[in-house]
């Protein structure tokens, strides 16, 4: 709406200026001013008024043009800022950028298997964790835990050994409450592994490094 009003004002000012110039040219082009409906003095006054009006219109057009240029520059800057923000958001979600924020640190020390840890990671995501790392390895949406040939747990091409230290960025209280709720993942693990050691610590600031295996697309392509 702001731009539409600015363009309308600029157009009206230009039309009025054109009419004023045309009127002046018409009056000045008359060979005999005495034959008009105005006296010579009235014609001089009229011409002076038209000249003054044209000066004001030119000044307004100049001001409106400046406003239009500033508006266009601001709009382009805003669009660029939004594009950069969207790109950074995607990079953070894909683990391609270092992220920092409040969250929790969960340490599990026990003979857990890949499914147990995967369930724990899913619980963290369901609790609102926006970024997660396991033993310093950043997780992405495509990260999968499995068992290496040596029998150890593996995250991508990284071996992860106990104790398992999970760091999750998100609302610390919400995440901790989800982990400690009755019937939650920690309750299930403690029943399955009586000797399991668990420790939850809320952190004001966690820093998670970039993923060592950034997500790549093999078949999907952008729809234009």
Beta strands, then each sheet from edge to edge (+ up, - down):
strand 1: 99-109
strand 2: 131-134
strand 3: 137-138
strand 4: 145-147
strand 5: 153-155
strand 6: 158-160
strand 7: 164-169
strand 8: 197-208
sheet 1: 3+ 2- 7+ 1- 8+
sheet 2: 4+ 5- 6+
end
